[in-house]
Amino acid sequence: MENNTILVIDDDRNILAIIEMYLRKEGYNVACGERGDDALQLFRKVQPALVVLDVMLPGLDGWEVLSKLRAESGVPVIMLTAKGDTLDRVQGLDLGADDYIVKPFDAKELLARIKAVLRRSAAPESERAIAFEGLSVSLDHYSVILDGKQVEMPPKEIELLFFLAAREGKVFTREQLLEQVWGFDFFGDSRTVDVHVKRIREKLGERDAWQIKTVWGVGYKFEACK
């Protein structure tokens, strides 16, 4: 693999040692940090393929680190935390985390999730950006450009918009969108999808050339006018 470095940020040295051992046995390079305020500097230095990020960190907490990472990169991030509360999970995924695993965890499960996230993120560049009349969406830059101007959206809104737009014309149920955009084991309320679609529509406005349509009794689709 071209880039096989995993950056692991956790203030528990025992956990760092266990994760590092398993990853190195699988052939990955590993960089480790113990503080949130060191994470960004390490990230820029090693340019990892994926970040495993604890929430409870000295300095900046994991949410702050994730937010700053997403401002400059779409690199996959798996949140690692002792908090199993659904609200924490939703917060992490809405900020742009790709997966979420709760301590105590099985190192083999973490390894499996790392491999799964890396597979999902390995799409060619041409498949990570899409454009319609006046609109372009990029997962590499986590950006939405509307009529030449950037539209501010949190990562999960961008991912939902991209997912629908990249499959123009196809209808998805709320449950399918939760599974595909929020993660295979996300167990949130399906109204989460409705809220995100509403916010995207408000930010993009009404368009004749394309729109996210509600398919009553089913779900949503992105439709471009022919």
NUTOR-239289 format. One record per residue (C-alpha): x, z, y. Coordinates in pm, whole numbers, plus 32768, in hexadecimal, padded with zeros to 4 digits. Example, Ala and Ser with C-alpha at 12.3 -4.5 7.8 and 13.67 -1.06 7.14 Angstrom:
84CE830C7E3E 855782CA7F96 
END
This chain:
800080008000 807C7FB0815F 8037810481F4 8010822080FE 8052834A81E0 7F4E845F81E3 7F55855A8300 7ED786B58299 7E8B87BB83A4 7E3A891B8327 7EB58A738390 7EBF8AEE8226 80188A9C819B 7FA58ACD8033 7E9789C68061 7F9088DD8107 807F89067FE1 7F7088BD7EDE 7EEE87887F94 804D87077FCF 80AA87327E61 7F7986727DE3 7FA0855B7EE2 811285297EA0 80CE85187D29 7FE183F77D76 80ED83437E3B 807F83957F9D 816883FD80B4 80F1853F8156 811D85D482B0 80A2873682F0 80498807841F 7FBD89638451 7F37895985B6 7E2C888B865D 7EFC88548795 801287BC86BD 7F2786CF8608 7F1685BB870C 808E85B1873B 80C0859C85C2 7FB3849285A6 805C83B486A8 81AE83EB8603 81548398849A 802A82AC84D1 7F7E831D838E 7E88825982BC 7DA4838B82AE 7D8C84EB833D 7D1A86228283 7CB587138396 7C5388818383 7B4E88FE847A 7BD08A5F84B7 7D268A278555 7DFA8AE08654 7E1C8A2B879D 7D1A8915879E 7C0E89388693 7BBE881E85A4 7A9587A1866E 7B6E877987A4 7C7F86CA86DD 7B8285DF863B 7AEA8588878D 7C4085388820 7CA1846C86EF 7B64839E8708 7BAD83558876 7CE18292880B 7CBA8234869D 7BC781E48587 7CAE8273847D 7BE783148361 7BC0848F837C 7B5085838270 7AEB86D882F7 7B6087FE8226 7AB889488273 7A368A9281F2 78F08A5582A9 77E289C381CE 76C789D882C8 7601889382ED 7620889C8469 779B88A58450 778D87828360 76AD86B78447 778B87078572 78C1868984BF 781E854B8444 778485038598 78D8852A863C 795C841D8555 79DA84CE841E 79D083F282E9 7997850C81F1 797E868481E1 79F4876D80CD 79BD88E580C0 7ABC89EC8057 7AFC8A5B7F4E 7B2588FE7EC5 7BB288527D93 7CED87917DF2 7C8686797D06 7B3B86567DBE 7BF086437F0C 7CD7853A7E7D 7BAC84717E00 7B0984827F55 7C4A84178002 7C5D82E57F21 7AEC82947F5C 7B0C82AE80D7 7C4681D880D5 7B9380CE8008 7A7180C980FF 7B5980AB8228 7C2C7F958190 7B467E7C81FE 7BFD7D5882A1 7C0B7D60841E 7B157C3E842C 7A177D1D837C 7A477E40846F 79D57D8B85A9 789B7CC585EF 780D7C11871B 76BC7B8F878E 76547B0288DE 76D57BFA89E1 77257D0388DB 785B7D558811 78977E7F872E 79EB7EE386A1 7A357FEF85A1 7BAB7FC585D7 7B8880348741 7A3E80F1871D 79B8802C8841 78737F8588A9 788B7E7D89B9 77497E0C8A61 775D7CEE8B5C 78D17D2F8B88 78AE7EA58BC6 78F67FBE8AD3 77CA808C8A67 781581F98A21 7799825A88C7 7800836C87D5 78A582EB8696 7776830C85B6 769D8239869D 77AB812D869B 77C181388520 7647811E84FA 76327FFC85EF 77517F488541 76BF7F7F83E7 75707EE78449 76007DCD851D 76FA7D68840E 75D27D3D8321 74F57C838415 73937C4F8398 73A87D458276 72BA7E6B8272 733B7FC8821B 7277810381D8 72D78242828D 735A82CE8146 7438819D8110 74C381BE8270 750A832F823C 75C282DD80FC 768881B78186 76D8823082E7 76DB83AA82C8 777083C4816E 770883AE8003 76B785217FE4 7627855C813F 74EB862A8122 746D86288287 730D85E78304 72B48475830D 724384AA8476 73B884AB84C5 73A8832F84A1 727C8314858B 732D83E08697 7468830B8684 73A481C48690 72E3824287C0 742782968876 74C381468822 7390808D88A3 7394815589E6 750280FE8A23 74E77F8C89CB 73967F4B8A6E 729E7E3A8A16 73317CEA89AF 72907B9F8954 73C37B288894 73D67C4F87A4 73437DA58763 73237EC08669 71C57E9B85DE 70F17FA28536 705A7F2B83F0 6F30801283D7 6F1B80D68295 70788068822F 7191809A832A 72627FC98419 73127E7A843A 73EA7DCD853C 73577C7B858F 73ED7B608659 72FE7A5C86E4 734479048659 
END
